[in-house]
Amino acid sequence: MQERAKQQEEAMASQQNQRALHAIVLPHPLQGHITPLLHLSQKLASSYNVAITFVVTQHIFSKMQITSHPLIKLVGLADNLPQDHPRQSTFADSYEAVMGLEIPTDSLLQELSSQNQLPSFIIADTFVTWAQKLALKYSIPRVAFATTNVTAFAVMSSTSKLIDLGILPLKTVNGSSKYVDQLITCFPFLPPLQPHDIPVSLRSPSVSHYRMQFVMAQFAELSKAVTVMVNSVTELEKTVLENLEHKVPTFCIGPTLRLGGENFLLQKTGMRTSLLPEQEDCLPWLDKQGSGSVLYVSFGSIANLEKAQLVELASGLGASNQPFLWVIRPGSFEGSLSDVLPVGFSERTRNRGYIVSWCPQLLVLSHRALGGFMTHCGWNSILENLCLGGVPMICWPHEAEQALNARVIVDIWKVGLKVKKEEDGIVKLEEVERVVRAVMCEEGAKELKDKAIELGKVAKRAVEEGGSSLKNIEKVLEVVSNTKASGFSSRAVLRTRYTTCSQESNDFC
Ligand code: UDP
């Protein structure tokens, strides 16, 4: 009896602790990083009563359309870059923007501290390397947040090992940009990788290159975090989780996007995460299309296509005879669209093609008209597709860890096909036509779709009541509550308590 009362008391104390939590959230200033952290913030505020201070650059702040949540405070800080700095155009630009945020965030924490309102913990994107320094300075536990899947996280965290093994820097043929053929077989959770499957940062020409250094800095800092949250699902990456070599307790808490019933409605009407205006006119157009008939083509928020590639893609879409919805971001190509697209393309595809500059992707992916997704393999897009639509994917990786994601989609999950590039790096018209038909019309497409739907169900279960991701969010909150209650130095003790993620059945790796 006494034991039970004690347990109840402890549970109440833990709940009260959680109620008092306040997180300062530090995303990397790019769309693909802001979206999942905003979704997570909303989940933490709505379901766990955690107050959120969400910090972005002023530049991004001015573009945000989020409707306010009483517990979420959005703060825009000057990044001290010139007004005309491109900031979000390339990884290098965004790197400069995030580095510019360190001093202003320090000042913000100082101000909060002087008002006795210091947050109880920091949730910082793994890209925000200076967050750990501030965590130590203000004695606040830092939770690292990875916007990738665990597979990419595990490969990136092995950078030093790949250097020691002599695999990195990748060897090139006579100093050209072509890699020497070699199979990378040191990851037990992956099929043998080709050099071009490795994340782009690790393909840097030398160990001292800033991108490779940046990855190593990320993981050095991350090793001091109290926990790592990954926007993925335990059941989808069980084998990788079992093989993680780094020692920080790592929890899959995804998908961060809110799903189902009332929550999805919220997403439709309230939570807008896009930094670009969404063209909603594509929704009534989708309404008019047959079920499963439309190919959605989008390469995310950063990837660009050169003119020759745009022409081949457009011609291939034209030749495939399939209805398509194509996102062509302004600034992702040079010149005006009418000059870039092949002559007569618009007329030829008028009745079955729709081009937008940016769309409400979550609503598009959940539309019954969708039948396939040609994607650059950004992790958010992949996860969103699995959870909302589950259509087969055509993988066309461009940047970051996207080539690795494509290997997971094609070789491990078997829910998509990859485009083949020619020697000149271009995917030709005939290849576009081939993959579009294979995914939209041919017999094998049903198998891909069934598998994608199955994976989607697994992902959705993780965020239902009692699901692995919700349990993991609770564990992370418990870790920070306990850290807060017993002093920051208890981190080492907490680590030993949570050495593995909760793992359940349904192993897909
Ligand atoms: N997105 C969107 N509208 C579009 C294209 C993309 O809202 O027209 C969103 C998409 O839902 C996803 C994000 O932009 O959340 C892109 O992230 P991802 O990781 O897929 O790729 P990245 O942009 O980081 O390369």
Residues whose N, C-alpha, C, O or C-beta is under 5 A from the ligand:
A	BS01	UDP	Q31 G32 T35 S274 S298 F299 G300 S301 I302 V327 W358 C359 P360 Q361 L362 G378 W379 N380 S381
